[in-house]
Amino acid sequence: MKKAAMREKMLASVRTRISHSGVNAIRARDVALDCGCAVGVIYNIFEDLEDLILTVSGEYFAELDTLIASHAGYLGEETAEENMMRLARAYYEYARDNPREWGAIFYFRIDMALHIPEWHGKYMPRLLGYIERPIETLAPNTSKSEVNRLSRTIFSSMHGLCALSLKGYRSGVNEKEMAKSIEFLVQGFCAQISREAKQLQSA
């Protein structure tokens, strides 16, 4: 089998196994078994198993980026708060409907200090950028660094809300309550950002 075809077969194996068992259940011998090859063939095509898994994780982040970008495009047709609400709901729905794929993006156990994937450096700033746009609409005179800090705070809060809920922790919010929780979170952030922007203007 040609190298390109074997590469696609390995990627397909990892996608299937992530959807069935989650990213941290992937083992090189299982991928090799799926592909009908020796374990060593994996390392002839990818740097290591981590590189193979991260390639698939990057594909999932690209899917998430496309989804969020499609919702970000409504800014201008709706208020900044409505748009941020739309982004938050879309993010939660992706995580809810694709929990293992979402987990592969954010929870694969790697030493990020040593191996930061190229796609992480591409898509994470883009994801934050979608949040920054409605913030800039609410507070046009806010510095770029402050807008970035606010976007990270909002994302971290929304991500944590999703994680606690989807992982079934007692401290998490159940699915029936998520709509109200997202609304509470977004409205609170937007109100505070608007309030501080007005104070800055009047100072």
Sequence and secondary structure as in RCSB ss.txt:
>XXXX:A:sequence
MKKAAMREKMLASVRTRISHSGVNAIRARDVALDCGCAVGVIYNIFEDLEDLILTVSGEYFAELDTLIASHAGYL
GEETAEENMMRLARAYYEYARDNPREWGAIFYFRIDMALHIPEWHGKYMPRLLGYIERPIETLAPNTSKSEVNRL
SRTIFSSMHGLCALSLKGYRSGVNEKEMAKSIEFLVQGFCAQISREAKQLQSA
>XXXX:A:secstr
  HHHHHHHHHHHHHHHHHHH GGG  HHHHHHHHTS HHHHHHHSSSHHHHHHHHHHHHHHHHHHHHHHHHTTB
TTB HHHHHHHHHHHHHHHHHHSHHHHHHHH     TTT   HHHHHHHHHHHHHHHHHHHHH TTS HHHHHHH
HHHHHHHHHHHHHHHHTT TTS  HHHHHHHHHHHHHHHHHHHHHHHHHHHH 
